[in-house]
Amino acid sequence: MSFEDIFRQHRWDDIKSAIYAKTPADVEQALSRSRRTPDDFMALVSPAAAPYLEQMAHLSRQLTQQRFGRTMQLYAPIYLSNECQNICTYCGFSYDNPLRRKTLSGTEILREIEAVRTLGYEHVLLVTGEAHQTVGVDYFSKTLPLFRQHFAQVSMEVQPMDRDEYEQLIPLGLHSVLVYQETYHEEDYRKHHPKGKKSRFGYRLETPDRLGQAGIHKIGLGVLIGLEDWRTDSFFTALHLDYLQKTYWQTRYSISFPRLRPFSGGLAPKVDMSDRELVQLICAYRLFSEEVELSLSTRESGQFRDRLVQLGITTMSAGSKTNPGGYAVDPQSLEQFEISDERSAGEVAGMIRQQGYEPVWKDWSAFQ
């Protein structure tokens, strides 16, 4: 049984109604358990859980320190291309957005690598638009070895691929793949993705299965918070995580929390999420899964990220550039979205140390 089989057994409206019907008694029962189910997760993200946030935060901090210690992994996103064949209503790289398109050459990649290495990073996330002919498996087959020579860990957030393509890239140094469903509301998904390969809801939904079958080390999940009801979307993400952890148990997993940010010609969020609600969601994921890594990007403000160091987050980006060549080659090119925390990598590392935590630039290396 694939995840799509499980997904089809759940109706969005039924799940949403069940979440909003949760009571304080349901929340207290979820908090009392040592192992929590997807139904418990519903209670923890429900409005009924809001008065229990302090207790949730305490448990989240305790569980995170037990599993991850007082550490924070740091990574840098490197944007290789803004070429994209998809129309996405929320993205600055959308095919219909009139901007100068750019894909980094080998020489330009080496300049970006040099700039990021001077910041101290050992873990990078390669990001592109979804343009199969330009930045497909052939491009990545040439660029991954360049990065692997300089970094201990190389992750990618690019277009979904077939299993055999992932199997081709893993031996070249691919460590992790982040693939966000954006929203699990199928009807709204199609509204936000009217053109391009990304319009295939089922193909994207099955991507983590193909990654697990290919033997990837880590898979990143998430939705774009603001496209739909965040509580319901997060339940489906938790359901997806639960299935993957049981099916591909040798693989590690991470969850990210991107809130819809402004971009050139951008889409306003359909649903707003307060900072307090985001804290609730982060704590709910930690109580649901003690093993999952929780990542927070520079989309969020520095003040807010500072407060979350001790509450469940295990991974942060810092000093991020969200445009191709943003570190050295072409700093003025159009960003995919606006960042909020503009502090340097060194400043964020200093903040982490001030809180009694250790910034980790290199988790581990799969190759000697």
C-alpha positions in Angstrom: 0.0 0.0 0.0 1.4 3.4 -1.0 0.7 6.6 0.8 -1.7 7.7 -1.9 -3.9 4.6 -1.0 -3.9 5.8 2.6 -4.5 9.4 1.6 -7.6 8.4 -0.5 -9.2 6.9 2.7 -9.4 10.4 4.3 -11.7 13.2 3.2 -10.4 16.7 3.8 -13.6 18.1 5.1 -14.1 15.2 7.6 -10.6 15.6 8.9 -11.0 19.4 9.3 -14.3 18.9 11.2 -12.7 16.3 13.5 -9.8 18.7 14.3 -12.1 21.6 15.2 -14.3 19.3 17.3 -11.5 18.2 19.6 -12.0 19.0 23.3 -9.7 19.8 26.2 -10.2 16.2 27.4 -8.8 15.0 24.0 -5.8 17.3 24.4 -5.1 16.1 28.0 -5.4 12.5 26.9 -2.9 13.2 24.0 -0.5 14.9 26.5 -0.6 12.0 28.9 0.5 9.4 26.3 4.1 8.3 25.9 3.5 7.5 22.2 1.0 9.5 20.2 -1.2 8.6 17.2 -2.4 10.8 14.3 -5.6 11.2 16.2 -3.6 12.6 19.1 -1.8 14.9 16.7 -5.3 16.2 15.7 -5.9 17.2 19.3 -2.5 18.9 19.7 -3.1 21.2 16.6 -6.7 21.9 17.4 -7.9 25.2 18.8 -8.7 23.3 22.1 -4.9 22.9 22.6 -4.2 26.6 22.7 -4.5 26.9 26.5 -2.0 24.0 26.9 0.8 25.6 24.9 3.1 26.1 27.9 2.8 22.4 28.8 3.4 21.4 25.2 6.4 23.6 25.0 7.9 22.1 28.1 7.5 18.6 26.8 8.8 19.5 23.4 11.9 21.0 24.8 12.5 18.0 27.0 12.0 15.5 24.2 14.2 17.4 21.8 17.1 17.6 24.3 16.8 13.9 25.0 17.1 13.0 21.3 19.3 15.8 19.8 21.1 17.3 22.8 21.7 21.0 23.0 22.7 21.4 19.4 21.4 23.2 16.3 22.4 22.2 12.8 23.1 25.0 10.4 22.8 24.9 6.6 22.9 27.3 3.6 20.6 27.2 0.6 22.4 27.6 -2.7 20.1 28.6 -5.6 21.4 27.2 -8.9 18.6 28.2 -11.2 15.3 30.2 -11.4 14.2 28.6 -14.6 10.8 26.9 -14.2 8.2 25.5 -16.5 5.4 25.5 -13.8 2.9 28.2 -13.1 2.6 28.5 -9.3 0.5 31.3 -7.9 2.7 31.8 -4.9 6.2 31.6 -6.3 8.5 34.3 -7.7 10.0 31.8 -10.1 6.6 31.0 -11.7 6.8 30.6 -15.5 4.4 33.5 -16.0 6.4 35.9 -13.8 8.5 38.2 -16.1 12.0 38.0 -14.7 15.5 37.4 -16.0 16.1 33.7 -15.9 19.5 32.3 -14.9 21.1 28.9 -14.4 24.6 28.8 -12.9 27.4 27.4 -15.0 30.2 25.2 -13.6 32.5 28.2 -13.2 29.8 30.2 -11.4 29.0 27.3 -9.1 32.6 27.2 -8.0 32.4 30.9 -7.2 29.3 30.3 -5.1 31.0 27.3 -3.4 34.0 29.4 -2.4 31.8 32.1 -1.0 29.6 29.7 1.1 32.7 27.7 2.3 34.2 30.9 3.8 31.0 31.2 6.0 31.9 27.9 7.6 29.1 25.7 6.2 29.5 21.9 5.7 25.8 21.4 4.8 24.2 22.9 1.7 20.8 22.7 0.2 20.7 23.0 -3.6 17.6 24.7 -4.9 16.3 25.2 -8.5 13.0 25.9 -10.3 11.4 23.0 -12.1 12.7 22.9 -15.6 13.5 19.3 -16.6 15.4 20.1 -19.8 17.6 22.7 -18.2 18.0 21.6 -14.6 17.2 17.9 -14.8 19.2 14.8 -13.9 22.0 15.5 -16.4 22.6 18.9 -14.8 22.6 17.5 -11.3 24.9 14.6 -12.4 27.5 17.2 -13.3 27.0 19.6 -10.4 26.6 17.2 -7.4 30.3 16.0 -7.6 31.4 19.6 -7.5 29.6 20.2 -4.3 30.6 16.9 -2.8 34.2 17.8 -3.1 33.7 20.8 -0.8 30.8 19.9 1.6 30.1 17.0 3.9 26.3 16.9 3.1 24.5 17.9 0.0 20.7 18.1 0.0 18.3 19.1 -2.8 15.0 20.9 -3.2 14.3 20.6 -6.9 11.6 19.0 -9.1 10.4 15.5 -8.2 12.1 12.7 -10.1 11.6 9.1 -10.9 13.1 6.4 -8.7 15.9 5.5 -11.2 17.0 9.1 -11.4 17.3 9.3 -7.6 19.3 6.0 -7.7 21.6 7.7 -10.2 22.2 10.7 -8.1 22.7 9.1 -4.6 26.1 7.6 -5.4 27.2 11.1 -6.6 26.7 12.5 -3.1 23.0 13.2 -2.8 22.3 13.0 1.0 18.7 14.4 1.4 15.8 15.5 -0.7 13.1 18.0 0.4 9.8 17.7 -1.4 6.9 19.8 -0.1 3.4 18.9 -1.1 2.5 22.6 -0.8 -1.1 21.6 0.2 -2.8 18.2 0.6 -6.1 19.9 -0.5 -6.3 18.4 -3.9 -8.8 20.8 -5.4 -6.9 23.9 -4.2 -3.6 22.3 -5.2 -4.8 22.3 -8.8 -5.9 25.9 -8.6 -2.4 26.9 -7.4 -0.6 24.8 -10.0 -2.5 25.2 -13.3 0.4 24.5 -15.7 3.5 22.3 -15.8 4.5 18.9 -14.4 3.9 20.1 -10.9 0.1 20.2 -11.7 0.2 16.3 -11.3 -0.9 16.1 -7.7 -0.5 12.3 -7.4 3.0 12.2 -8.9 4.2 14.7 -6.3 2.3 12.9 -3.5 4.2 9.7 -4.4 7.6 11.3 -4.5 8.6 10.4 -0.9 7.7 6.7 -1.8 10.1 6.8 -4.7 12.8 8.4 -2.6 12.4 5.7 0.1 12.5 2.9 -2.5 15.7 4.5 -3.9 17.3 4.4 -0.5 17.8 8.1 0.2 19.3 9.0 3.6 16.8 11.7 4.5 13.5 13.0 3.2 12.1 16.4 4.0 8.3 17.0 4.1 6.1 20.1 4.6 3.3 22.3 3.2 3.3 26.0 2.3 1.5 27.5 5.3 -1.1 29.9 4.2 -2.5 28.2 1.1 -5.1 26.3 3.1 -6.2 25.5 6.6 -2.9 24.9 8.3 -4.3 22.5 10.9 -5.7 20.1 8.3 -2.7 20.4 6.0 -0.5 19.6 9.0 -2.5 16.5 9.9 -2.0 15.1 6.4 1.7 15.9 6.7 1.8 14.0 10.0 -0.1 11.1 8.5 2.4 11.1 5.6 5.3 11.1 8.1 3.8 8.3 10.1 3.4 6.1 7.0 7.0 6.8 5.8 8.6 6.1 9.2 6.9 2.8 9.3 7.6 1.9 5.7 11.1 3.2 5.1 12.3 2.9 8.7 16.0 3.2 7.8 15.5 6.7 6.4 15.5 9.9 8.4 12.9 12.6 8.1 12.6 16.4 8.6 9.7 18.8 8.6 9.8 22.4 7.6 7.4 25.3 8.3 7.5 27.7 5.4 4.9 30.5 5.9 3.8 32.2 2.7 6.2 35.2 2.2 5.9 38.2 -0.2 7.5 38.0 -3.6 7.3 40.0 -6.8 3.6 40.0 -7.8 2.9 37.7 -4.9 -0.1 35.9 -3.5 -1.7 36.9 -0.2 -2.1 34.1 2.3 -5.6 32.6 2.3 -5.2 31.6 5.9 -3.1 33.5 8.4 -1.1 31.7 11.1 0.0 33.6 14.2 3.4 33.1 15.8 1.8 31.4 18.8 0.0 29.0 16.4 3.3 28.2 14.7 4.9 27.4 18.1 1.9 25.1 18.8 2.4 23.3 15.5 6.2 22.8 16.1 5.5 21.4 19.6 2.8 19.1 18.2 5.2 17.6 15.7 7.8 17.0 18.4 5.3 15.3 20.7 4.1 13.2 17.7 7.6 12.2 16.6 10.7 12.3 18.9 13.0 11.4 16.0 11.9 13.9 13.3 14.2 16.9 12.6 12.4 20.2 12.6 13.7 23.0 10.5 13.1 26.8 10.5 14.3 29.0 7.7 15.1 32.7 7.4 11.5 33.3 6.3 10.9 34.0 10.0 12.2 37.0 11.9 15.3 36.8 13.9 13.5 37.6 17.2 11.0 34.8 16.6 13.7 32.2 15.6 15.7 33.1 18.7 12.8 32.1 20.9 12.4 28.7 19.2 16.0 27.5 19.7 15.0 25.7 22.9 11.5 24.6 21.9 11.9 21.8 19.4 13.7 23.2 16.3 16.9 21.2 15.4 17.9 22.8 12.1 18.2 26.4 10.9 19.5 28.2 7.8 21.4 31.5 8.2 22.7 34.2 6.0 20.5 32.8 3.2 20.3 34.1 -0.4 17.2 33.0 -2.4 18.4 34.0 -5.8 20.7 32.2 -8.3 24.3 33.3 -7.6 23.2 35.3 -4.6 26.4 34.8 -2.6 29.0 35.8 -5.2 27.9 35.7 -8.8 24.8 37.8 -9.1 23.6 39.3 -5.8 21.1 41.6 -7.4 19.0 38.9 -9.2 15.4 38.4 -8.2 14.8 36.4 -5.0 12.3 33.5 -4.9 10.8 35.1 -1.8 11.8 37.8 0.8 13.7 36.6 3.8 13.1 38.1 7.2 16.1 37.1 9.3 18.9 38.9 7.6 21.7 38.2 10.1 24.9 36.6 9.0 25.8 33.0 9.7 28.2 34.1 12.3 25.6 36.2 14.1 23.1 33.4 14.2 25.8 31.0 15.5 26.6 33.4 18.2 23.0 33.7 19.2 22.8 29.9 19.5 25.8 29.8 21.7 24.4 32.5 24.0 21.4 30.2 24.6 23.7 27.4 25.8 23.4 25.5 22.5 26.1 24.4 20.1 25.9 25.3 16.4 26.7 22.2 14.3 28.1 23.0 10.9 28.7 19.3 10.0 26.4 16.5 11.2 28.3 13.6 9.8 29.9 12.6 6.6 28.9 9.5 4.5 32.2 9.5 2.6 35.8 9.5 3.7 
